[in-house]
Amino acid sequence: MENEENQLIETVDENGNVITFELYDIVEVDEQEYALLLPSEDMDKEDPELVIMRLTKEGEEYIFETIDSDEEFEKVANYVESLEDEVE
């Protein structure tokens, strides 16, 4: 995504803690959109850990959902890794 302004997303984990992410990119795999997010506390790290969440749209708003299926997660993670390989 080419944006001059960082898009921050706040989610709540299973323990009720608010976690802030920066939206890195949105990819589409099998006609489903996924958000690639970087935890804001990891932004200063040399190699921050990327978080992948499923995107669904309700009206004009996007809903960020965790991916519960290992198979779905692996498919998206492999796609993202293939994109990284192309860049290198």
TORLO-148021 format. One record per residue: residue number from 1; x, y, z of N, C-alpha, C in turn. Coordinates in nm, 2 decimals. Layout:
N
    i    n_px    n_py    n_pz   ca_px   ca_py   ca_pz    c_px    c_py    c_pz
  NUM       X       Y       Z       X       Y       Z       X       Y       Z
...
END
This chain:
88
    i    n_px    n_py    n_pz   ca_px   ca_py   ca_pz    c_px    c_py    c_pz
    1    0.08   -0.12    0.00    0.00    0.00    0.00    0.09    0.12    0.00
    2    0.06    0.21   -0.09    0.14    0.34   -0.09    0.06    0.44   -0.02
    3    0.10    0.47    0.10    0.03    0.57    0.18    0.14    0.65    0.25
    4    0.13    0.78    0.25    0.23    0.86    0.32    0.20    0.86    0.47
    5    0.08    0.84    0.51    0.04    0.84    0.65    0.03    0.69    0.70
    6    0.09    0.66    0.81    0.08    0.52    0.86   -0.07    0.50    0.91
    7   -0.12    0.38    0.88   -0.25    0.34    0.93   -0.23    0.25    1.05
    8   -0.28    0.30    1.16   -0.27    0.22    1.29   -0.40    0.15    1.31
    9   -0.39    0.03    1.35   -0.50   -0.06    1.38   -0.49   -0.10    1.53
   10   -0.60   -0.09    1.61   -0.60   -0.14    1.74   -0.69   -0.26    1.75
   11   -0.63   -0.37    1.81   -0.71   -0.49    1.84   -0.70   -0.52    1.99
   12   -0.79   -0.61    2.03   -0.78   -0.66    2.17   -0.75   -0.81    2.17
   13   -0.65   -0.85    2.24   -0.61   -0.99    2.25   -0.70   -1.07    2.34
   14   -0.68   -1.20    2.35   -0.77   -1.28    2.44   -0.76   -1.25    2.59
   15   -0.66   -1.17    2.63   -0.65   -1.13    2.77   -0.70   -0.99    2.79
   16   -0.76   -0.93    2.69   -0.82   -0.80    2.70   -0.72   -0.68    2.68
   17   -0.59   -0.72    2.64   -0.49   -0.61    2.62   -0.51   -0.55    2.48
   18   -0.50   -0.42    2.47   -0.51   -0.35    2.35   -0.37   -0.35    2.28
   19   -0.36   -0.40    2.16   -0.24   -0.41    2.08   -0.25   -0.32    1.96
   20   -0.15   -0.23    1.93   -0.16   -0.14    1.82   -0.06   -0.20    1.71
   21   -0.12   -0.20    1.59   -0.04   -0.25    1.47   -0.04   -0.14    1.37
   22    0.06   -0.14    1.29    0.07   -0.06    1.17    0.03   -0.15    1.05
   23   -0.06   -0.10    0.97   -0.10   -0.18    0.85    0.01   -0.17    0.75
   24    0.07   -0.28    0.72    0.18   -0.29    0.62    0.13   -0.30    0.48
   25    0.04   -0.39    0.46   -0.01   -0.42    0.33   -0.14   -0.50    0.34
   26   -0.21   -0.51    0.23   -0.33   -0.60    0.21   -0.30   -0.69    0.09
   27   -0.31   -0.82    0.11   -0.30   -0.92    0.00   -0.43   -1.00   -0.02
   28   -0.44   -1.05   -0.14   -0.56   -1.13   -0.16   -0.51   -1.27   -0.20
   29   -0.57   -1.37   -0.13   -0.54   -1.51   -0.16   -0.67   -1.59   -0.17
   30   -0.69   -1.65   -0.28   -0.82   -1.73   -0.31   -0.94   -1.64   -0.28
   31   -0.94   -1.52   -0.34   -1.05   -1.42   -0.33   -1.08   -1.38   -0.19
   32   -0.99   -1.39   -0.10   -1.01   -1.35    0.04   -0.90   -1.25    0.07
   33   -0.93   -1.13    0.13   -0.83   -1.03    0.17   -0.77   -1.06    0.30
   34   -0.64   -1.03    0.32   -0.57   -1.05    0.44   -0.48   -0.93    0.47
   35   -0.48   -0.88    0.59   -0.40   -0.77    0.63   -0.27   -0.82    0.69
   36   -0.16   -0.75    0.64   -0.03   -0.78    0.69    0.00   -0.66    0.79
   37    0.02   -0.70    0.92    0.03   -0.60    1.02    0.17   -0.61    1.09
   38    0.22   -0.50    1.14    0.34   -0.49    1.21    0.31   -0.44    1.35
   39    0.34   -0.51    1.46    0.31   -0.46    1.59    0.39   -0.33    1.62
   40    0.32   -0.23    1.67    0.39   -0.10    1.68    0.51   -0.11    1.77
   41    0.51   -0.19    1.87    0.63   -0.20    1.96    0.75   -0.27    1.89
   42    0.73   -0.33    1.78    0.83   -0.40    1.70    0.89   -0.31    1.59
   43    0.83   -0.19    1.57    0.87   -0.11    1.45    1.01   -0.07    1.45
   44    1.08   -0.06    1.56    1.22   -0.02    1.57    1.31   -0.14    1.55
   45    1.26   -0.26    1.55    1.35   -0.38    1.54    1.39   -0.39    1.39
   46    1.50   -0.45    1.37    1.56   -0.47    1.24    1.47   -0.57    1.16
   47    1.42   -0.67    1.22    1.33   -0.77    1.15    1.21   -0.79    1.23
   48    1.11   -0.70    1.22    0.99   -0.72    1.30    0.90   -0.84    1.26
   49    0.83   -0.89    1.35    0.74   -1.01    1.32    0.61   -0.96    1.25
   50    0.58   -1.01    1.14    0.46   -0.98    1.07    0.34   -1.06    1.12
   51    0.23   -0.99    1.14    0.11   -1.06    1.18    0.01   -1.06    1.07
   52   -0.05   -1.17    1.04   -0.15   -1.19    0.93   -0.29   -1.20    0.99
   53   -0.39   -1.12    0.95   -0.52   -1.13    0.99   -0.62   -1.13    0.87
   54   -0.73   -1.21    0.88   -0.83   -1.21    0.77   -0.91   -1.08    0.78
   55   -0.94   -1.03    0.66   -1.02   -0.91    0.65   -1.16   -0.94    0.60
   56   -1.26   -0.89    0.67   -1.40   -0.90    0.61   -1.45   -0.76    0.62
   57   -1.55   -0.74    0.53   -1.60   -0.60    0.52   -1.75   -0.61    0.56
   58   -1.78   -0.52    0.66   -1.92   -0.51    0.70   -1.96   -0.36    0.67
   59   -2.04   -0.34    0.57   -2.08   -0.21    0.53   -1.95   -0.14    0.48
   60   -1.92   -0.02    0.54   -1.80    0.05    0.50   -1.68    0.02    0.59
   61   -1.69   -0.07    0.69   -1.59   -0.10    0.78   -1.53   -0.23    0.76
   62   -1.39   -0.24    0.78   -1.32   -0.37    0.78   -1.32   -0.43    0.92
   63   -1.33   -0.56    0.92   -1.32   -0.63    1.05   -1.20   -0.72    1.04
   64   -1.11   -0.71    1.14   -0.98   -0.79    1.14   -1.01   -0.91    1.22
   65   -0.99   -1.03    1.17   -1.02   -1.15    1.24   -0.89   -1.24    1.24
   66   -0.87   -1.31    1.35   -0.76   -1.41    1.36   -0.79   -1.52    1.27
   67   -0.69   -1.59    1.22   -0.70   -1.71    1.13   -0.69   -1.83    1.22
   68   -0.80   -1.90    1.24   -0.80   -2.02    1.32   -0.76   -2.15    1.25
   69   -0.77   -2.15    1.12   -0.73   -2.27    1.05   -0.58   -2.27    1.02
   70   -0.51   -2.38    1.06   -0.37   -2.39    1.03   -0.35   -2.39    0.88
   71   -0.44   -2.46    0.81   -0.42   -2.47    0.66   -0.44   -2.34    0.59
   72   -0.53   -2.26    0.63   -0.55   -2.12    0.58   -0.43   -2.04    0.61
   73   -0.39   -2.04    0.73   -0.27   -1.96    0.77   -0.15   -1.99    0.69
   74   -0.12   -2.12    0.68    0.00   -2.17    0.60   -0.01   -2.12    0.46
   75   -0.13   -2.13    0.40   -0.15   -2.09    0.26   -0.11   -1.94    0.24
   76   -0.16   -1.86    0.33   -0.14   -1.71    0.32    0.01   -1.69    0.36
   77    0.06   -1.75    0.46    0.21   -1.73    0.49    0.30   -1.77    0.38
   78    0.27   -1.88    0.31    0.35   -1.92    0.20    0.34   -1.82    0.08
   79    0.22   -1.76    0.06    0.21   -1.66   -0.04    0.29   -1.54   -0.01
   80    0.28   -1.49    0.12    0.36   -1.37    0.16    0.51   -1.40    0.15
   81    0.55   -1.52    0.18    0.70   -1.55    0.17    0.74   -1.55    0.02
   82    0.65   -1.60   -0.07    0.68   -1.59   -0.21    0.69   -1.45   -0.26
   83    0.62   -1.36   -0.21    0.63   -1.22   -0.24    0.76   -1.16   -0.19
   84    0.80   -1.20   -0.07    0.93   -1.16   -0.02    1.05   -1.21   -0.10
   85    1.04   -1.33   -0.15    1.14   -1.39   -0.23    1.15   -1.31   -0.37
   86    1.04   -1.27   -0.42    1.04   -1.19   -0.55    1.11   -1.06   -0.53
   87    1.10   -1.00   -0.41    1.16   -0.87   -0.38    1.31   -0.88   -0.37
   88    1.35   -0.99   -0.31    1.50   -1.01   -0.29    1.56   -1.05   -0.42
END
